[in-house]
Amino acid sequence: MVEPANTVGIPVNHMPQLKDELDIVIPTIRNLDFLEMWRPFLQPYHLIIVQDGDPSKTIAVPEGFDYELYNRNDINRILGPKASCISFKDSACRCFGYMVSKKKYIFTIDDDCFVAKDPSGKAVNALEQHIKNLLCPSSPFFFNTLYDPYREGADFVRGYPFSLREGVSTAVSHGLWLNIPDYDAPTQLVKPKERNTRYVDAVMTIPKGTLFPMCGMNLAFDRELIGPAMYFGLMGDGQPIGRYDDMWAGWCVKVICDHLGLGVKTGLPYIYHSKASNPFVNLKKEYKGIFWQEDIIPFFQSAKLSKEAVTVQQCYIELSKMVKEKLSVIDPYFDKLADAMVTWIEAWDELNPPTKA
Protein backbone atom coordinates (compact mmCIF):
# COMPACT_ATOMS: atom_id res chain seq x y z
CA MET A 1 0.00 0.00 0.00
CA VAL A 2 1.35 3.42 -0.98
CA GLU A 3 1.55 6.04 1.77
CA PRO A 4 2.66 9.68 1.95
CA ALA A 5 6.17 10.49 3.07
CA ASN A 6 7.02 11.54 6.62
CA THR A 7 8.93 14.82 6.38
CA VAL A 8 9.34 15.36 10.12
CA GLY A 9 13.01 16.02 10.82
CA ILE A 10 13.88 17.07 7.27
CA PRO A 11 15.49 20.51 7.57
CA VAL A 12 14.13 23.47 5.63
CA ASN A 13 16.23 24.16 2.55
CA HIS A 14 17.53 27.69 3.11
CA MET A 15 19.31 27.86 -0.25
CA PRO A 16 16.55 26.86 -2.67
CA GLN A 17 16.74 27.26 -6.42
CA LEU A 18 14.85 30.17 -8.00
CA LYS A 19 13.70 31.47 -4.58
CA ASP A 20 13.15 34.98 -5.92
CA GLU A 21 11.89 33.85 -9.33
CA LEU A 22 9.07 31.47 -8.42
CA ASP A 23 5.63 31.74 -6.81
CA ILE A 24 3.55 28.85 -5.48
CA VAL A 25 -0.17 29.18 -6.25
CA ILE A 26 -2.69 27.28 -4.11
CA PRO A 27 -6.49 27.41 -4.58
CA THR A 28 -8.40 26.48 -1.43
CA ILE A 29 -11.56 26.64 0.65
CA ARG A 30 -9.98 25.30 3.85
CA ASN A 31 -7.15 25.77 6.32
CA LEU A 32 -3.78 24.93 4.80
CA ASP A 33 -2.58 22.40 7.36
CA PHE A 34 -1.16 20.31 4.51
CA LEU A 35 1.68 22.83 4.20
CA GLU A 36 3.27 21.45 7.38
CA MET A 37 4.26 18.34 5.44
CA TRP A 38 5.68 20.49 2.64
CA ARG A 39 7.55 22.88 4.96
CA PRO A 40 11.08 21.53 4.25
CA PHE A 41 10.59 22.11 0.52
CA LEU A 42 8.17 25.03 0.14
CA GLN A 43 8.68 27.32 3.14
CA PRO A 44 11.45 29.42 1.48
CA TYR A 45 9.15 30.38 -1.41
CA HIS A 46 6.40 32.98 -1.69
CA LEU A 47 2.84 31.63 -1.74
CA ILE A 48 -0.15 33.10 -3.56
CA ILE A 49 -3.31 31.66 -1.98
CA VAL A 50 -6.56 32.05 -3.93
CA GLN A 51 -9.47 31.54 -1.55
CA ASP A 52 -12.57 30.19 -3.24
CA GLY A 53 -16.10 30.29 -1.89
CA ASP A 54 -17.19 32.44 1.06
CA PRO A 55 -14.81 35.42 1.32
CA SER A 56 -15.78 36.03 4.95
CA LYS A 57 -14.25 32.73 6.02
CA THR A 58 -10.76 32.93 7.53
CA ILE A 59 -8.15 30.61 6.06
CA ALA A 60 -5.44 29.57 8.52
CA VAL A 61 -1.90 29.32 7.14
CA PRO A 62 0.86 27.67 9.22
CA GLU A 63 3.39 30.06 10.76
CA GLY A 64 6.62 30.75 8.93
CA PHE A 65 5.23 30.87 5.39
CA ASP A 66 5.46 34.05 3.32
CA TYR A 67 2.16 34.50 1.50
CA GLU A 68 -0.47 36.80 0.08
CA LEU A 69 -4.12 35.72 0.08
CA TYR A 70 -6.85 36.80 -2.30
CA ASN A 71 -10.58 36.09 -1.89
CA ARG A 72 -13.49 36.90 -4.18
CA ASN A 73 -13.79 40.43 -2.86
CA ASP A 74 -10.14 41.04 -3.71
CA ILE A 75 -10.58 39.62 -7.20
CA ASN A 76 -13.58 41.89 -7.82
CA ARG A 77 -11.70 44.90 -6.45
CA ILE A 78 -8.58 44.30 -8.55
CA LEU A 79 -10.21 43.31 -11.83
CA GLY A 80 -13.50 45.22 -11.66
CA PRO A 81 -15.91 44.10 -14.42
CA LYS A 82 -13.22 41.83 -15.85
CA ALA A 83 -13.50 39.66 -12.71
CA SER A 84 -16.26 37.86 -14.61
CA CYS A 85 -13.58 35.78 -16.34
CA ILE A 86 -12.44 34.22 -13.02
CA SER A 87 -14.42 31.15 -11.99
CA PHE A 88 -16.21 30.98 -8.63
CA LYS A 89 -16.69 27.86 -6.50
CA ASP A 90 -14.19 25.95 -8.60
CA SER A 91 -10.44 25.41 -8.38
CA ALA A 92 -10.19 27.18 -11.75
CA CYS A 93 -9.96 30.35 -9.65
CA ARG A 94 -6.25 29.49 -9.23
CA CYS A 95 -5.44 31.19 -12.51
CA PHE A 96 -6.01 34.55 -10.83
CA GLY A 97 -2.82 33.78 -8.91
CA TYR A 98 -0.96 33.33 -12.18
CA MET A 99 -2.16 36.74 -13.29
CA VAL A 100 -1.13 38.70 -10.17
CA SER A 101 2.26 36.99 -9.78
CA LYS A 102 5.30 38.97 -10.86
CA LYS A 103 7.65 35.97 -10.93
CA LYS A 104 9.04 34.09 -13.92
CA TYR A 105 7.91 30.64 -12.75
CA ILE A 106 4.77 29.20 -11.17
CA PHE A 107 4.25 25.96 -9.25
CA THR A 108 0.62 25.16 -8.46
CA ILE A 109 -0.54 22.43 -6.11
CA ASP A 110 -3.85 21.36 -4.58
CA ASP A 111 -4.42 21.25 -0.83
CA ASP A 112 -5.05 17.48 -0.84
CA CYS A 113 -1.64 16.75 -2.33
CA PHE A 114 0.92 15.41 0.12
CA VAL A 115 4.63 14.60 -0.19
CA ALA A 116 5.21 11.31 -2.02
CA LYS A 117 7.91 8.71 -1.42
CA ASP A 118 10.16 7.33 -4.13
CA PRO A 119 10.75 3.54 -4.26
CA SER A 120 13.64 3.89 -1.80
CA GLY A 121 11.34 5.55 0.74
CA LYS A 122 12.86 9.01 0.32
CA ALA A 123 10.54 12.02 0.42
CA VAL A 124 10.09 13.52 -3.05
CA ASN A 125 10.80 17.24 -3.37
CA ALA A 126 8.31 17.83 -6.19
CA LEU A 127 9.22 21.47 -6.69
CA GLU A 128 12.92 20.66 -7.09
CA GLN A 129 12.11 18.21 -9.90
CA HIS A 130 9.76 20.67 -11.60
CA ILE A 131 12.57 23.22 -11.59
CA LYS A 132 14.93 20.68 -13.17
CA ASN A 133 12.34 19.99 -15.87
CA LEU A 134 11.80 23.67 -16.63
CA LEU A 135 15.47 24.61 -16.69
CA CYS A 136 16.53 21.97 -19.20
CA PRO A 137 15.36 21.79 -22.83
CA SER A 138 12.55 19.78 -24.38
CA SER A 139 12.63 17.70 -27.55
CA PRO A 140 9.15 17.95 -29.15
CA PHE A 141 10.16 17.42 -32.79
CA PHE A 142 11.57 13.89 -32.56
CA PHE A 143 10.82 11.32 -29.85
CA ASN A 144 13.75 10.01 -27.83
CA THR A 145 13.08 6.40 -26.79
CA LEU A 146 15.29 6.79 -23.72
CA TYR A 147 12.85 9.48 -22.51
CA ASP A 148 14.41 12.78 -21.40
CA PRO A 149 17.89 12.91 -22.97
CA TYR A 150 18.91 15.85 -20.78
CA ARG A 151 18.64 13.94 -17.49
CA GLU A 152 21.79 12.71 -15.79
CA GLY A 153 22.62 9.20 -17.00
CA ALA A 154 20.67 9.53 -20.25
CA ASP A 155 21.33 10.87 -23.73
CA PHE A 156 20.01 10.87 -27.29
CA VAL A 157 19.79 7.39 -28.76
CA ARG A 158 21.34 6.23 -32.02
CA GLY A 159 19.46 7.68 -34.97
CA TYR A 160 18.37 10.88 -33.24
CA PRO A 161 19.05 13.83 -35.58
CA PHE A 162 22.00 15.92 -34.42
CA SER A 163 20.31 19.03 -35.80
CA LEU A 164 17.54 18.65 -33.19
CA ARG A 165 19.64 17.81 -30.14
CA GLU A 166 19.86 21.37 -28.88
CA GLY A 167 16.15 21.17 -28.05
CA VAL A 168 13.77 24.03 -27.27
CA SER A 169 12.81 25.97 -24.15
CA THR A 170 10.52 24.10 -21.75
CA ALA A 171 7.31 25.99 -20.96
CA VAL A 172 5.42 23.40 -18.89
CA SER A 173 6.32 20.66 -16.39
CA HIS A 174 3.38 18.33 -15.75
CA GLY A 175 3.72 16.10 -12.69
CA LEU A 176 1.87 12.93 -11.72
CA TRP A 177 0.26 11.35 -8.66
CA LEU A 178 0.54 8.32 -6.43
CA ASN A 179 -2.45 6.86 -4.58
CA ILE A 180 -5.63 8.49 -6.00
CA PRO A 181 -5.34 8.70 -9.82
CA ASP A 182 -6.80 11.65 -11.71
CA TYR A 183 -9.74 9.72 -13.17
CA ASP A 184 -13.00 11.00 -14.61
CA ALA A 185 -16.28 10.14 -12.87
CA PRO A 186 -17.23 7.08 -14.99
CA THR A 187 -13.82 5.52 -14.39
CA GLN A 188 -14.04 6.35 -10.67
CA LEU A 189 -17.41 4.60 -10.51
CA VAL A 190 -16.22 1.36 -12.12
CA LYS A 191 -12.85 1.35 -10.31
CA PRO A 192 -13.64 2.82 -6.89
CA LYS A 193 -10.76 1.10 -5.10
CA GLU A 194 -8.07 1.51 -7.72
CA ARG A 195 -4.91 3.22 -6.50
CA ASN A 196 -1.77 4.13 -8.41
CA THR A 197 1.23 2.49 -6.74
CA ARG A 198 3.58 2.60 -9.75
CA TYR A 199 6.42 5.07 -9.51
CA VAL A 200 7.87 5.42 -13.01
CA ASP A 201 11.22 7.17 -12.91
CA ALA A 202 10.85 8.98 -16.21
CA VAL A 203 10.33 12.40 -17.74
CA MET A 204 9.43 12.82 -21.39
CA THR A 205 8.60 15.58 -23.83
CA ILE A 206 5.10 15.38 -25.29
CA PRO A 207 5.62 15.37 -29.08
CA LYS A 208 4.53 18.24 -31.27
CA GLY A 209 1.01 17.70 -32.60
CA THR A 210 -0.01 15.53 -29.64
CA LEU A 211 -2.56 16.78 -27.10
CA PHE A 212 -2.65 15.58 -23.51
CA PRO A 213 -5.00 15.77 -20.49
CA MET A 214 -3.34 18.36 -18.26
CA CYS A 215 -3.99 18.07 -14.53
CA GLY A 216 -3.57 21.25 -12.51
CA MET A 217 -2.90 19.72 -9.10
CA ASN A 218 0.87 19.22 -9.59
CA LEU A 219 1.97 21.60 -12.32
CA ALA A 220 4.73 24.10 -12.99
CA PHE A 221 5.31 26.46 -15.88
CA ASP A 222 7.38 29.33 -17.17
CA ARG A 223 5.05 32.27 -16.75
CA GLU A 224 7.04 34.47 -19.10
CA LEU A 225 6.92 31.89 -21.89
CA ILE A 226 3.31 30.66 -21.64
CA GLY A 227 1.55 32.43 -18.73
CA PRO A 228 -1.19 34.25 -20.70
CA ALA A 229 -2.41 30.92 -22.11
CA MET A 230 -2.81 29.34 -18.64
CA TYR A 231 -6.45 30.37 -18.37
CA PHE A 232 -8.54 27.72 -16.64
CA GLY A 233 -11.77 28.82 -18.30
CA LEU A 234 -15.27 29.41 -16.94
CA MET A 235 -16.18 26.62 -14.54
CA GLY A 236 -18.16 26.09 -11.36
CA ASP A 237 -20.87 28.44 -10.12
CA GLY A 238 -23.29 29.47 -12.86
CA GLN A 239 -21.57 27.38 -15.54
CA PRO A 240 -22.83 24.15 -17.17
CA ILE A 241 -19.54 22.32 -16.73
CA GLY A 242 -16.81 21.67 -14.17
CA ARG A 243 -13.59 19.66 -13.80
CA TYR A 244 -12.47 20.63 -17.29
CA ASP A 245 -10.65 23.79 -16.24
CA ASP A 246 -7.13 22.36 -16.38
CA MET A 247 -8.01 20.29 -19.45
CA TRP A 248 -9.10 23.40 -21.33
CA ALA A 249 -5.94 25.23 -20.34
CA GLY A 250 -3.82 22.24 -21.36
CA TRP A 251 -5.34 22.00 -24.82
CA CYS A 252 -4.90 25.73 -25.44
CA VAL A 253 -1.36 25.69 -24.05
CA LYS A 254 -0.27 22.71 -26.14
CA VAL A 255 -1.56 24.19 -29.40
CA ILE A 256 0.24 27.46 -28.64
CA CYS A 257 3.46 25.74 -27.51
CA ASP A 258 3.50 23.73 -30.73
CA HIS A 259 3.00 26.90 -32.77
CA LEU A 260 5.69 28.88 -30.93
CA GLY A 261 8.19 26.01 -30.75
CA LEU A 262 8.06 25.47 -26.98
CA GLY A 263 8.23 22.22 -25.02
CA VAL A 264 5.90 20.45 -22.58
CA LYS A 265 7.24 17.73 -20.26
CA THR A 266 5.33 15.10 -18.29
CA GLY A 267 6.30 12.43 -15.76
CA LEU A 268 8.29 13.17 -12.62
CA PRO A 269 7.66 14.58 -10.06
CA TYR A 270 5.06 12.60 -8.18
CA ILE A 271 2.91 13.89 -5.34
CA TYR A 272 0.69 11.77 -3.06
CA HIS A 273 -2.94 12.54 -3.88
CA SER A 274 -4.70 11.90 -0.61
CA LYS A 275 -8.42 12.37 -1.20
CA ALA A 276 -10.77 10.87 -3.79
CA SER A 277 -13.53 13.28 -4.77
CA ASN A 278 -17.14 12.09 -4.88
CA PRO A 279 -17.72 10.40 -8.27
CA PHE A 280 -21.46 11.22 -8.28
CA VAL A 281 -20.77 14.91 -7.68
CA ASN A 282 -18.04 14.73 -10.32
CA LEU A 283 -20.42 13.15 -12.82
CA LYS A 284 -22.83 16.08 -12.44
CA LYS A 285 -19.98 18.46 -13.18
CA GLU A 286 -18.45 16.44 -16.01
CA TYR A 287 -21.31 14.89 -17.93
CA LYS A 288 -21.62 17.60 -20.57
CA GLY A 289 -17.86 17.74 -20.95
CA ILE A 290 -17.72 13.98 -21.52
CA PHE A 291 -19.92 14.47 -24.59
CA TRP A 292 -18.45 17.79 -25.67
CA GLN A 293 -14.83 16.63 -25.56
CA GLU A 294 -15.49 14.36 -28.54
CA ASP A 295 -15.88 17.56 -30.57
CA ILE A 296 -13.51 19.78 -28.58
CA ILE A 297 -10.48 17.55 -29.00
CA PRO A 298 -10.74 17.28 -32.82
CA PHE A 299 -11.17 21.06 -32.83
CA PHE A 300 -7.85 21.55 -31.04
CA GLN A 301 -6.17 18.84 -33.13
CA SER A 302 -7.02 20.73 -36.29
CA ALA A 303 -6.46 24.27 -34.95
CA LYS A 304 -3.89 26.18 -36.97
CA LEU A 305 -2.59 29.56 -35.84
CA SER A 306 -1.43 32.20 -38.31
CA LYS A 307 2.16 33.24 -38.95
CA GLU A 308 1.19 36.68 -37.67
CA ALA A 309 0.55 35.22 -34.20
CA VAL A 310 4.00 35.54 -32.64
CA THR A 311 3.10 36.22 -29.00
CA VAL A 312 1.12 34.08 -26.58
CA GLN A 313 -1.55 36.78 -26.38
CA GLN A 314 -1.93 36.94 -30.16
CA CYS A 315 -2.19 33.15 -30.32
CA TYR A 316 -4.78 33.08 -27.56
CA ILE A 317 -6.96 35.75 -29.18
CA GLU A 318 -6.87 33.78 -32.44
CA LEU A 319 -7.91 30.65 -30.55
CA SER A 320 -10.78 32.53 -28.90
CA LYS A 321 -12.10 33.52 -32.32
CA MET A 322 -11.91 29.90 -33.48
CA VAL A 323 -13.77 28.77 -30.33
CA LYS A 324 -16.54 31.27 -31.01
CA GLU A 325 -16.78 30.24 -34.66
CA LYS A 326 -16.43 26.46 -34.37
CA LEU A 327 -17.55 25.43 -30.88
CA SER A 328 -20.47 27.77 -30.16
CA VAL A 329 -22.58 25.54 -32.42
CA ILE A 330 -22.24 22.81 -29.77
CA ASP A 331 -23.58 24.98 -26.96
CA PRO A 332 -23.98 28.72 -26.25
CA TYR A 333 -21.55 28.20 -23.35
CA PHE A 334 -18.64 28.30 -25.80
CA ASP A 335 -19.69 31.72 -27.06
CA LYS A 336 -19.50 32.92 -23.45
CA LEU A 337 -16.18 31.11 -22.92
CA ALA A 338 -14.68 32.70 -26.04
CA ASP A 339 -15.60 36.15 -24.72
CA ALA A 340 -14.09 35.27 -21.34
CA MET A 341 -10.84 34.24 -23.07
CA VAL A 342 -10.59 37.74 -24.54
CA THR A 343 -11.44 39.33 -21.19
CA TRP A 344 -8.73 37.21 -19.55
CA ILE A 345 -6.08 38.49 -21.97
CA GLU A 346 -7.22 42.09 -21.47
CA ALA A 347 -7.01 41.67 -17.69
CA TRP A 348 -3.62 39.95 -17.96
CA ASP A 349 -2.21 42.81 -20.03
CA GLU A 350 -3.60 45.41 -17.63
CA LEU A 351 -1.84 43.78 -14.68
CA ASN A 352 1.22 42.82 -16.72
CA PRO A 353 1.83 45.65 -19.19
CA PRO A 354 4.15 44.62 -22.02
CA THR A 355 7.64 45.99 -21.51
CA LYS A 356 8.68 48.54 -24.12
CA ALA A 357 11.73 47.69 -26.16
Residue pairs with C-beta under 8 A, 6 or more apart in sequence:
1 195
1 197
2 117
2 178
2 179
2 195
2 196
2 197
2 272
3 117
3 272
4 37
4 114
4 115
4 116
4 117
4 179
4 272
4 274
5 37
5 114
5 115
5 116
5 117
5 121
5 122
5 123
5 124
5 272
6 123
7 37
7 38
7 39
7 40
7 41
7 115
7 123
10 40
10 123
11 40
12 39
12 40
12 43
12 44
13 40
13 41
13 44
13 125
14 44
16 44
16 45
17 128
17 131
18 104
18 105
18 131
19 44
19 45
20 103
21 103
21 104
21 105
22 45
22 46
22 103
22 104
22 105
22 106
22 107
22 127
22 131
23 45
23 46
23 47
23 48
23 97
23 101
23 103
23 105
23 106
23 107
24 42
24 45
24 46
24 47
24 48
24 106
24 107
24 108
24 109
24 127
25 47
25 48
25 50
25 94
25 97
25 98
25 101
25 106
25 107
25 108
26 32
26 47
26 48
26 49
26 50
26 94
26 97
26 108
26 109
26 110
26 111
27 50
27 52
27 91
27 92
27 93
27 94
27 97
27 108
27 110
27 111
28 49
28 50
28 51
28 52
28 59
28 111
29 51
29 52
29 53
29 57
30 59
30 111
31 59
31 60
31 61
32 49
32 59
32 60
32 61
32 62
32 111
33 60
33 62
34 111
34 112
34 113
34 114
35 42
35 61
35 62
35 65
36 62
37 114
37 115
38 109
38 115
39 62
39 64
39 65
40 123
40 125
41 115
41 125
41 126
41 127
41 128
42 65
42 127
43 64
43 65
45 66
45 107
45 127
46 66
46 67
46 68
46 103
47 61
47 65
47 66
47 67
47 68
48 67
48 68
48 70
48 97
48 100
48 101
49 59
49 61
49 67
49 68
49 69
49 70
49 97
50 69
50 70
50 93
50 94
50 96
50 97
51 57
51 59
51 69
51 70
51 71
51 72
52 72
52 88
52 89
52 90
52 91
52 93
53 72
53 89
55 71
55 72
55 73
55 74
59 69
61 67
61 69
70 78
70 96
70 97
70 100
72 88
75 83
75 86
75 93
75 96
76 83
78 100
78 351
79 85
79 86
79 347
82 343
82 346
82 347
82 350
84 340
84 343
85 231
85 234
85 340
85 341
85 343
85 344
85 347
86 92
86 93
86 95
86 96
87 93
87 232
87 233
87 234
87 235
87 236
87 237
87 239
87 245
88 236
88 237
88 238
89 236
89 237
90 235
90 236
90 237
90 239
90 242
90 245
91 110
91 216
91 232
91 245
92 232
92 233
92 234
92 235
92 236
92 245
92 246
93 232
93 236
94 108
94 216
94 232
95 230
95 231
95 232
95 249
95 344
97 106
97 108
98 106
98 108
98 223
98 227
98 230
99 347
99 348
99 351
99 352
100 351
101 223
103 223
104 222
104 223
104 224
105 131
105 134
105 220
105 221
105 222
105 223
106 220
106 221
106 223
106 227
106 230
107 126
107 127
107 130
107 219
107 220
108 216
108 217
108 219
108 220
109 126
109 217
109 218
109 219
109 271
110 216
110 217
110 218
112 217
112 273
112 274
112 275
113 177
113 217
113 218
113 271
113 272
113 273
113 274
114 271
114 272
114 273
114 274
115 123
115 124
115 126
115 271
115 272
116 123
116 124
116 126
116 178
116 199
116 269
116 270
116 271
116 272
117 123
117 124
117 178
117 272
118 124
118 199
118 201
118 270
119 199
119 201
124 269
124 270
124 271
125 269
126 175
126 218
126 269
126 270
126 271
127 220
127 269
128 269
129 173
129 175
129 268
129 269
130 173
130 175
130 220
130 269
131 220
133 170
133 173
133 203
133 220
133 265
133 268
134 170
134 173
134 220
134 221
134 222
135 170
136 148
136 150
136 151
136 167
136 170
137 150
137 166
137 167
137 168
137 169
137 170
137 263
138 167
138 168
138 169
138 170
138 205
138 262
138 263
138 264
138 265
139 148
139 149
139 164
139 165
139 167
139 168
139 205
139 263
140 168
140 205
140 206
140 207
140 208
140 257
140 258
140 262
140 263
140 264
141 164
141 168
141 207
141 208
142 160
142 161
142 164
143 205
143 207
144 156
144 157
144 160
144 204
144 205
145 157
146 154
146 155
146 156
146 157
147 154
147 202
147 203
147 204
147 267
148 154
148 202
148 203
148 204
148 205
148 265
148 267
149 155
149 156
149 157
149 160
149 165
150 167
151 203
156 165
167 263
168 261
168 262
168 263
169 222
169 225
169 262
169 263
170 222
170 262
170 263
170 264
170 265
171 221
171 222
171 225
171 226
171 253
171 257
171 262
171 263
171 264
172 214
172 219
172 220
172 221
172 222
172 226
172 253
172 257
172 263
172 264
172 265
173 219
173 220
173 221
173 265
174 212
174 214
174 215
174 218
174 219
174 250
174 264
174 265
174 266
174 267
175 218
175 219
175 220
175 266
175 267
175 268
175 269
175 270
175 271
176 200
176 218
176 266
176 267
176 268
176 269
176 270
176 271
177 196
177 215
177 217
177 218
177 270
177 271
177 272
177 273
178 196
178 197
178 199
178 270
178 271
178 272
178 273
179 195
179 196
179 197
179 272
179 273
179 274
180 195
180 196
180 273
180 274
180 275
180 276
181 194
181 195
181 196
181 273
182 213
182 215
182 217
182 273
183 191
183 194
184 243
184 282
184 286
184 290
185 279
185 280
185 282
185 283
185 285
185 286
185 287
186 283
186 290
188 276
188 277
188 279
188 282
189 279
189 280
189 283
192 279
199 270
200 267
201 268
202 267
202 268
203 265
203 266
203 267
203 268
204 265
204 266
204 267
205 263
205 264
205 265
206 212
206 254
206 264
206 265
206 266
208 258
209 258
210 254
211 250
211 251
211 254
211 255
211 297
211 300
211 301
212 250
212 254
212 264
212 266
213 247
213 250
214 246
214 247
214 249
214 250
214 251
214 253
214 254
215 246
216 232
216 245
216 246
216 249
217 246
217 271
217 273
218 269
218 270
218 271
219 246
221 227
221 230
221 253
223 230
225 262
225 312
226 253
226 256
226 257
226 262
226 312
227 312
227 348
227 352
228 312
228 313
228 316
228 344
228 345
228 348
228 349
229 249
229 252
229 253
229 256
229 312
229 315
229 316
230 249
230 253
231 248
231 249
231 252
231 316
231 340
231 341
231 344
232 245
232 246
232 248
232 249
233 244
233 245
233 248
233 249
233 337
233 340
234 333
234 336
234 337
234 340
235 241
235 242
235 243
235 244
235 245
236 242
239 333
240 288
240 331
240 333
241 285
241 286
241 288
241 289
241 292
241 333
242 285
242 286
242 289
243 282
243 285
243 286
243 289
244 286
244 289
244 293
247 289
247 293
251 296
251 297
251 300
252 300
252 316
252 319
253 264
254 264
254 300
255 300
255 303
255 305
255 315
255 319
256 262
256 305
256 312
256 315
256 316
256 319
257 263
257 264
259 305
259 309
259 315
260 310
260 312
260 315
288 331
292 330
292 331
295 327
295 330
296 327
296 330
299 322
299 323
299 326
299 327
303 319
303 322
305 315
305 318
305 319
306 318
308 314
309 315
309 318
313 345
313 348
313 349
316 341
316 344
316 345
317 341
317 342
317 345
319 341
320 338
320 339
320 341
320 342
320 345
321 338
323 334
323 337
323 338
323 341
324 334
324 335
324 338
324 339
327 334
327 337
327 338
328 334
328 335
328 338
